[in-house]
Amino acid sequence: MNNQRVYLGALICLGVLYFMMGFVTVLNDTLVPYFKQGFHLNYAQSSLVQFYFYLTYGFVSIPAGKMLMRIGYKKGMIIGFLLASVGAMLFFPSAMLHEYHLFLCALFVVAIGIVLLQVSANPYITVLGTPETAAARLTLIQGIGSLGTTLAPLFGAHFILSKIEGAVDSSQALVIPYLMIAFVLLLIALVIWKLRLPDAQIDGGRIKLSLVDTLQRYPRLRFGVLALFLYVGAEVAIGTFLTNYTADRLGMSESSANYFVSYYWGGMLIGRLAGACYLRYVKVAKLLMVLSGLAFVAVLFSIATAGLWSVLLLVFCGFCNSVMFASIFSLSIEGMGENTGQASGILSTAITGGAILTYAQGSLKDGLGWEVAFIIPALCYLGIFIYARFAYKFLSK
């Protein structure tokens, strides 16, 4: 009974972790149109919010994975929450000075904390049970995180974008929301510090492979890094520009259009909660192939149509995205044993796709319009479809 309480405490802890991780990350989708208006930016410049946030994964993930092997999952999560809290606090001086580059620096610090949380939590979830149900567990906890991603656009629309008209000469609308976030993150760090979590420490006494040897030995991991790069790029690119895309297509204000971002992430919430059940009974790679194919078609039809349907087709991609991360992640690290921590760090570097591909899409929008810009997420889904077909046919044997 005592072990069950400890296990339940771990699941609750991970649920709260993913909720806040999702909430803080997706709130960036609100910052992009806010900064675009407040600092008179083009789409490429405003997408630097996502560029610097997700680029952090490229610098921090592998060192974080190595650090995780030394300090364990619990300490990694505590440090992650503390750093994210400090970054949120830095929004106060950035707003007082109304300097875009200071906000980018603050987001970089927040992102370092989020990376540590991601690298710590993902493998922790997979080792808390059997490998066969790892994707289902990760999807369930990510489903709770999707509640945060669904609520973040609503929070941003009410507290931030509703004040967008006064954002030209001031960033005051960001102070209270981010100080609230900083306080909550700090409180969670203190709670986790006091909480007893199940011991799932990585065995530091066994010989582990180097970075190069790890990639050479595990083809699952090599292809998984590329697939995850494409997935995060598509997910973030759609979420980042959906507000402006909707406002242009439907002729409405950014604050009203931002609700469609909530529907986008809400679709992911529904898909993940459902996926936590059906992933136990279906082949992960086959499901990934079906969903990526549907998302590819949805994006193509979105840019080929106009009006509400063009927006709803992109919103539907949120549902298609629901189990992609968990599926790719679990397929990539299966059977890696003591190298799981390092593999998690390597895979997390692929999240830089959210930086590079989002910036590329913003640049295409500035020069060629929405129709050409959204070719990028369409190609990403096509690449994931090819990966899933390969994984299902060869890697599952």
Buried (B, 14 or more C-beta within 10 A) or exposed (E): EEEEEBBEBBBEBBBBBBBBBBBBBBBBBBBBBBBBBBBEBEBBBBBBBBBBBBBBBBBBBBEBBBBBBEEBBBBBBBBBBBBBBBBBBBBBEBBEEBBBEBBBBBBBBBBBBBBBBBBBBBBBBBBBEEEEBBBBBBBBBBBBBBBBBBBBBBBBBEBBBBBBEEBEEBBEBBBBBBBEBBEBBBEBBEBBEEBEBBEBBBEEEEEBBEEEEBBEBBBBBBBBBBBBBBBBBBBBBBBBBBBBBBBBBBEBBBBBBBBBBBBBBBBBBBBBBBBBEEBEEEEBBBBBBEBBBBBBBBBBBBBEBEEEEBBBBBBBBBBBBBBBBBBBBBBBBBEBEBBBBBBBBBBBBBBBBBBBBBBBBBBBBBEEEBEEBBBBBBBBBBBBBBBBBBBBEEBEE
